[in-house]
């Protein structure tokens, strides 16, 4: 066992509509968003041989897990119907995506982030996020403008 830890993030986007039937404002009405999300996968070792040498996981492998969700439930769907969520809030959508990826067996699944708008972000994990956020570590998991280099190189050990 090593103390090394890598966290990968794979971004995805989809267009979808929803309504929040219990909301006390305009979000109770049917409306849509250009959603953005990230799937976080972590690992404590790198592949030593083969085509994936030096990787925790190939980003395209993460995409293979996301593709059926995007095509069959999320992109250009009415989320109240396609996901079966009565009230598809960002929180519920993030948890729904996490559960689907977990059930599909995505190795190293750590968290799912959903950006409903450019200023409204939800982060979901079954691991204690408050521990990460209060650890004093330099985590940019919630920063809305991560580029690939920052995700791959600037995250410190979180587990």
HUSUL-V908359 format. One record per pair of residues at least 24 apart in sequence whose ideal C-beta (glycine too) atoms are under 6 Angstrom apart, sorted by the first residue. I is the first residue (numbers start at 1). J is the second residue. D is the distance in whole Angstrom. If there is no record, write none. Layout:
i:j:d
I:J:D
I:J:D
//
This chain:
i:j:d
2:44:5
4:44:5
5:44:5
5:157:4
5:159:6
6:43:6
6:56:5
7:40:6
7:42:5
7:155:5
8:41:5
8:56:6
9:38:5
9:40:5
9:151:4
10:39:5
10:59:5
10:62:4
11:38:5
12:37:5
12:66:5
14:70:6
14:74:4
14:75:4
15:76:6
16:74:6
16:77:5
16:79:5
17:78:5
18:79:4
18:80:6
18:88:5
20:87:5
21:87:6
22:87:6
33:116:5
36:115:4
37:114:5
38:113:4
39:112:6
40:110:4
40:111:4
41:108:4
42:108:5
42:110:4
43:108:5
65:101:6
65:104:5
65:106:5
69:100:6
90:114:5
90:116:5
90:122:4
91:122:5
94:122:5
94:124:4
95:124:5
98:124:5
132:158:5
//
